[in-house]
Amino acid sequence: MGQDIRIQSLSRALRAALFFPVLASCSGKPDSSPPSGAASWVWRTPPQDAILWDVDYSPDGTRIVTAGYDKTARVWDAETGREVFILRGHSQALDCAHFSPDGKHVLTAAMDDETRLWDAKNGRPWFVVDGTHADFSADGQRIFSIVYRNGGSPCFVWDTRTGRELPYPDELISPFYGDEARVDNGPKDAERFVTQDQDSRLLRVWNSLARRVLATLDHSPYGRILLQCAVISKDGSLVATQVNGAVRIWDVNAERLLQTLGAEGIIWKGFSALDSRIATLFGAGTSRQSEVAVWNARTGEEMIVLRGHSDRVTALAWSPCVQKIATSSMDRTATIWHVPTKK
């Protein structure tokens, strides 16, 4: 591995002094970049119960937010490692944390069934709405949230400016089934996400602005659906689904299956913004639970394996320049990895 710096319960000044990058920046300036798949740095959150469950980059790549079991989210300076501020307010463990597309807000959701919006500059709270899991629309104007419930997970849509619930067609907010059903956002010029039918055999890709179905994906040959996650490539041409323990890549335009990626895969913010690479996690209890794999989604080639965490990897996020991946883990660390594009 490359430089490996583990930060314990140190003062902010000392953490910043010990934390330094060795990766190429998004601006492309030359530096001493480690080999592909190497970790550039690792940092540990101080509380003993602070298992990290999510991680996200800011749109400009200068900050990272982590979501923890200690009921807090933490915003970090990605260049210096300085802890910028802590977001407190949830009463139970956090499920997710996201920066808004414009970088002005942070969105958190937790097992207390609350979704909270924060000012990304100073950590000031804005409002609280319903939601165990949440994400922004691609233009940042709306918030999609899900409240996990037995027998279905209803989806809600909120106005980011006011926190007011927005009316949407029943088809777009019908229950999602599966323990980890996710609302997904697509490319910035066309809001897209995936739902499953009540008969649990068809997946539909929606354009929520036009309020129409873009593609219907027939899952019948592979069994009934337990949709756990779905992500869409930035150009909208590919959909990756995590269904019944398998990650499958679909061609949206042709409405057909392209690839099945390994076994026990988990997708999470998986597609690179600039190409057809996708990164996957692996299921709890599997032999690869502490790894991340980077694939060519169109060919099914496993390109890079990221190894270094000592426990299950819980989430990942691509940097805006797609030369890095941030991961969070149950080992209470977050790690930045070098994943350059092939020349």
C-alpha positions in Angstrom: 0.0 0.0 0.0 0.9 3.6 -0.2 1.2 6.1 2.7 -1.0 4.8 5.6 -1.7 7.2 8.4 -4.1 6.2 11.1 -5.4 9.1 13.1 -6.5 8.2 16.7 -8.0 10.6 19.3 -5.7 13.5 18.5 -6.2 17.2 18.6 -7.4 18.9 15.4 -4.1 20.6 15.0 -2.1 17.4 15.4 -4.5 15.5 13.1 -4.0 18.1 10.4 -0.2 18.0 10.9 -0.1 14.3 10.4 -2.6 14.0 7.5 -1.2 14.7 4.1 -2.1 13.6 0.5 0.1 11.8 -1.9 -2.4 11.7 -4.8 -2.7 13.6 -8.0 -5.1 16.5 -7.6 -8.2 17.1 -9.8 -6.4 19.9 -11.4 -3.9 17.4 -12.8 -0.8 18.8 -11.1 2.1 16.4 -11.0 2.9 14.7 -7.7 4.1 11.4 -6.2 1.0 9.4 -7.0 1.0 5.8 -5.6 0.3 2.8 -7.8 -3.3 2.1 -9.0 -5.4 0.7 -6.2 -3.1 2.0 -3.4 -4.4 3.9 -0.4 -3.1 7.4 0.0 -4.4 8.0 3.5 -6.6 6.6 6.2 -8.2 8.4 9.1 -10.1 7.2 12.2 -12.9 8.9 14.0 -12.3 9.2 17.7 -15.5 7.7 19.4 -15.3 4.0 19.9 -18.9 3.6 18.6 -18.3 5.7 15.5 -18.6 2.9 12.9 -18.8 4.8 9.6 -21.8 3.9 7.4 -21.5 6.4 4.5 -19.1 8.8 2.8 -19.4 11.4 0.1 -17.3 13.9 -1.7 -18.2 17.6 -2.2 -18.7 18.5 -5.9 -15.4 20.4 -5.9 -13.5 17.5 -4.3 -12.2 19.7 -1.4 -14.3 18.2 1.4 -15.6 14.8 2.5 -18.6 14.0 4.7 -18.9 10.8 6.7 -22.0 9.4 8.5 -21.5 7.4 11.7 -23.2 5.2 14.2 -22.4 7.8 16.9 -25.5 9.8 15.6 -23.3 12.4 13.9 -22.0 13.3 10.5 -18.5 14.8 10.2 -17.2 17.2 7.4 -13.5 16.9 6.7 -11.1 18.9 4.6 -10.0 16.5 1.9 -6.6 18.1 1.4 -5.4 18.6 5.0 -7.5 16.1 6.9 -8.8 18.8 9.3 -12.2 18.1 10.8 -14.2 21.1 9.7 -17.3 20.6 11.9 -19.6 17.9 13.3 -23.3 17.8 12.5 -25.3 16.9 15.6 -29.1 16.5 15.9 -30.1 13.0 15.1 -31.1 10.7 17.9 -30.1 7.4 16.3 -27.4 6.1 14.0 -27.0 7.7 10.6 -27.9 5.9 7.4 -26.4 8.3 4.9 -24.8 11.7 4.3 -24.6 13.6 0.9 -23.4 16.9 -0.4 -25.9 18.8 -2.6 -24.9 19.1 -6.3 -23.9 22.8 -5.8 -22.0 22.0 -2.6 -24.0 24.4 -0.5 -25.8 21.8 1.6 -25.3 18.5 3.4 -28.2 16.1 3.7 -28.3 13.4 6.4 -30.8 10.7 7.2 -30.9 8.4 10.2 -32.7 5.5 11.8 -34.7 8.0 13.8 -36.7 8.4 10.5 -35.5 12.0 10.2 -33.9 13.6 7.2 -32.0 16.8 8.0 -30.7 19.5 5.7 -27.6 21.5 6.8 -25.5 24.5 5.6 -22.3 23.0 4.2 -20.4 26.1 5.0 -21.0 26.4 8.7 -23.1 23.3 9.7 -26.2 25.4 10.5 -29.4 23.3 10.4 -32.1 24.2 7.9 -35.0 21.9 8.3 -36.1 18.3 9.2 -38.4 16.1 7.1 -39.4 12.4 7.1 -36.9 9.9 5.8 -34.6 7.0 6.9 -32.6 7.3 3.7 -32.4 10.3 1.4 -30.7 11.9 -1.6 -30.8 15.0 -3.7 -32.3 15.3 -7.2 -29.6 15.8 -9.8 -30.3 19.5 -10.0 -30.5 19.8 -6.2 -33.9 21.4 -6.2 -35.6 18.4 -4.6 -34.9 15.8 -2.0 -36.1 12.2 -2.4 -36.5 10.2 0.9 -37.6 6.8 2.0 -38.9 5.7 5.3 -38.1 2.0 5.9 -41.1 0.0 7.0 -42.1 -3.7 7.0 -43.9 -4.6 3.8 -42.8 -1.5 1.9 -40.8 1.7 2.0 -42.8 4.8 0.9 -40.9 7.4 -1.0 -41.4 11.2 -0.5 -40.3 14.2 -2.5 -39.4 17.6 -0.8 -38.6 21.1 -1.9 -34.9 21.8 -1.0 -35.5 25.5 -0.5 -38.6 25.2 1.8 -38.8 21.6 3.1 -42.3 21.4 1.7 -43.6 18.1 0.5 -44.2 18.1 -3.3 -47.0 16.2 -5.0 -45.9 13.5 -7.4 -47.7 10.8 -9.4 -48.5 7.7 -7.4 -46.2 5.6 -9.7 -43.2 7.7 -8.7 -43.8 7.4 -4.9 -45.2 3.9 -4.7 -43.6 1.5 -2.1 -40.2 0.1 -2.8 -39.6 -3.4 -1.6 -36.5 -4.8 -0.1 -34.5 -4.0 3.0 -32.3 -1.5 1.3 -34.3 0.0 -1.6 -32.6 3.1 -2.8 -33.9 6.2 -4.7 -31.5 6.9 -7.5 -30.7 10.1 -9.4 -29.5 10.2 -13.0 -27.7 12.7 -15.2 -28.2 16.4 -14.6 -30.1 17.0 -17.8 -32.7 14.4 -17.1 -33.8 13.2 -13.7 -33.9 9.4 -13.7 -34.5 6.7 -11.1 -35.6 3.0 -10.9 -38.7 1.4 -9.4 -39.9 -2.1 -9.3 -43.4 -3.4 -10.1 -45.7 -4.9 -7.5 -45.4 -8.3 -9.2 -41.7 -8.1 -8.5 -40.6 -9.1 -12.0 -40.2 -5.8 -13.9 -37.9 -2.9 -13.2 -38.7 0.5 -14.7 -36.4 3.5 -15.4 -38.2 6.8 -15.0 -37.6 10.3 -16.2 -39.3 12.2 -13.4 -39.3 15.5 -15.1 -41.2 14.2 -18.1 -43.1 11.8 -15.8 -42.7 8.9 -18.2 -41.0 5.5 -18.3 -37.8 5.4 -20.3 -37.2 1.6 -20.1 -38.7 -1.5 -18.8 -36.2 -4.2 -17.7 -37.6 -7.7 -17.6 -36.1 -9.6 -14.7 -38.3 -12.7 -15.1 -35.6 -15.0 -16.5 -33.6 -14.3 -13.3 -36.4 -14.9 -10.7 -38.6 -12.6 -8.7 -37.1 -9.3 -7.7 -35.9 -8.2 -4.3 -34.5 -4.8 -5.4 -31.9 -3.6 -2.9 -30.2 -0.9 -4.9 -30.2 0.7 -8.4 -27.8 3.3 -9.9 -27.7 4.9 -13.3 -24.6 5.9 -15.2 -24.1 9.7 -15.7 -24.9 9.5 -19.4 -28.1 7.6 -18.6 -27.2 4.7 -20.9 -26.6 2.0 -18.2 -28.4 0.9 -15.1 -26.8 -1.3 -12.4 -29.2 -3.2 -10.2 -28.5 -5.1 -7.0 -31.1 -7.8 -7.0 -31.3 -11.0 -5.1 -27.6 -10.8 -4.2 -26.3 -10.2 -7.7 -25.2 -7.0 -9.5 -26.4 -6.8 -13.1 -25.7 -4.1 -15.7 -28.5 -3.2 -18.1 -28.5 -1.3 -21.4 -31.3 1.3 -21.0 -31.8 2.0 -24.7 -31.8 -1.7 -25.7 -33.7 -2.7 -22.5 -31.5 -5.8 -22.1 -29.0 -7.3 -19.7 -25.3 -6.7 -20.5 -23.3 -8.2 -17.6 -23.5 -9.9 -14.3 -20.6 -8.8 -12.0 -19.3 -11.5 -9.8 -21.2 -12.7 -6.7 -22.4 -11.0 -3.5 -21.8 -7.6 -5.0 -23.3 -4.4 -3.5 -23.5 -1.1 -5.5 -23.4 2.3 -3.8 -22.9 5.5 -5.8 -21.2 3.1 -8.1 -20.6 4.6 -11.6 -17.7 6.9 -12.5 -18.9 10.3 -13.7 -16.6 10.2 -16.8 -16.6 6.6 -18.1 -18.2 3.2 -17.8 -16.3 2.1 -14.7 -18.4 1.0 -11.7 -17.2 0.2 -8.1 -18.9 -2.4 -6.0 -18.8 -3.4 -2.3 -19.3 -7.0 -1.1 -21.9 -8.5 1.3 -21.4 -8.8 5.0 -19.8 -12.1 6.0 -18.4 -12.8 2.6 -14.7 -13.4 2.0 -14.5 -10.1 0.2 -16.4 -7.9 2.6 -13.4 -5.7 3.4 -12.7 -5.0 -0.4 -13.9 -2.8 -3.2 -13.8 -3.9 -6.8 -13.7 -1.5 -9.8 -15.2 -3.0 -13.0 -15.6 -2.1 -16.6 -19.4 -2.2 -16.6 -19.7 -2.8 -20.4 -17.2 -5.7 -20.6 -17.5 -7.1 -17.0 -13.7 -6.9 -16.5 -12.6 -6.6 -12.9 -10.0 -3.8 -13.3 -8.8 -3.0 -9.7 -9.3 -4.4 -6.2 -9.0 -2.1 -3.3 -7.6 -3.9 -0.1 -6.7 -2.4 3.2 -9.8 -2.2 5.5 -9.9 -4.7 8.4 -13.7 -5.0 8.5 -16.6 -4.6 6.2 -16.6 -1.7 3.7 -20.0 0.1 4.1 -19.9 2.8 1.4 -17.9 4.5 -1.3 -17.8 7.7 -3.3 -15.9 8.7 -6.5 -14.1 12.0 -6.4 -15.3 14.6 -9.0 -12.1 14.0 -11.1 -12.7 10.2 -10.8 -9.1 9.6 -10.0 -9.9 8.7 -6.4 -12.4 6.7 -4.4 -13.3 7.4 -0.7 -14.5 4.4 1.4 -16.0 4.1 4.8 -15.9 1.0 6.9 -17.0 -0.8 10.1 -13.4 -0.7 11.1 -14.1 3.0 12.0 -11.9 4.4 9.3 -12.4 6.3 6.0 -9.8 5.8 3.3 -8.9 7.5 0.0 -7.7 5.3 -2.8 -5.9 6.0 -6.1 -7.9 4.7 -9.1 -6.6 6.4 -12.3 -8.3 5.9 -15.6 -6.4 3.7 -18.1 -4.5 5.5 -20.7 
